[in-house]
Amino acid sequence: MTLSIIVCVKQVLFDNLPFVPNGEGRLILDHEIRPVYALNPADRYALEHAIRLRQKQGAFVVALTLGPDRAKNVLKTCLARGVDAAIHLVSAGDTDTWQSAALIAQELHDRRPDLVLCGEESLDDASAVFGPILAERLGWPQLTHAVSLEVTNGEIFAHRQLERVRETLACKLPALVTVRALGVEPQYVSVLRAMLAPSQKIEQRQVDRNKCPPSQPSLMENRLPRTFPRQLSMPAPTLSAEERIGFLISGGRVQKDGNIFRGTPEYAAEKIFQFLKERTLV
């Protein structure tokens, strides 16, 4: 039986070029500086894992994206990289991560793939929650932080690279795996394949965002980190300028009972020795 793999990809704004946002800060003004969009870097690695699984044991790989008409350009990139088919869920309005996962989950329920791959995080919001939300919507097990994948006897083995350790986890298919932008290097796309990709058919389906469940503000709302006031110690006004400078340099850790020795280096060394000796430090 041929393994069925769907790779969820996303079109993101290419951040190496200047762009002008609108007043709300969410959309880009096209008439000011024409924005450049590209395939999300982490999704490109997920796509490469799917292609390599097909080369090792045979699989049918489908690239799927959700977005406006311009999002079909990333599917052309996926076709040039060697996927077997491409699906474009056309959404006229802007959707957040929760709504996108809900709409894609409806499509995956109908297609019933064996394995779903997606990048760990996107370049635009970097929330890293799309994969877990999608797995929850599907009711599937999920493996995260994967840098290498193997499929054997109906099980998926994911080699994970965490902050300090590496580990291997396994679960039964169907499953969802989020891939880090590590582990494999995406293959070079030839000029011929890039030229033939636009002529390949892309399946398009119109989706209604009004039919998806409402967003979860408690999960999706972007909030600034909470700030905590820090108490600053200031030198007493009765101190001399030298004592104030020493207080600020030390971060306010100068004790009130401390001593300042003035005089020749020999005199200061003698006083410091006596100070340490009285406290049995030497």
Secondary structure, DSSP 8 states (H G I E B T S, - for coil): --EEEEEE--EEE-TTS---B-TTSSSB-TTTS---EEE-HHHHHHHHHHHHHHHHH-EEEEEEEEESGGGHHHHHHHHHHT-SEEEEEE-SS---HHHHHHHHHHHHHHH--SEEEEESS-TTT----HHHHHHHHHT--EEEEEEEEEEETTEEEEEEE-SS-EEEEEEESSEEEEE-S-SS------HHHHHHGGGS--EEEE--GGGS----HHHH----------------TTS-HHHHHHHHHTTT---TT-----S-HHHHHHHHHHHHHHTT--
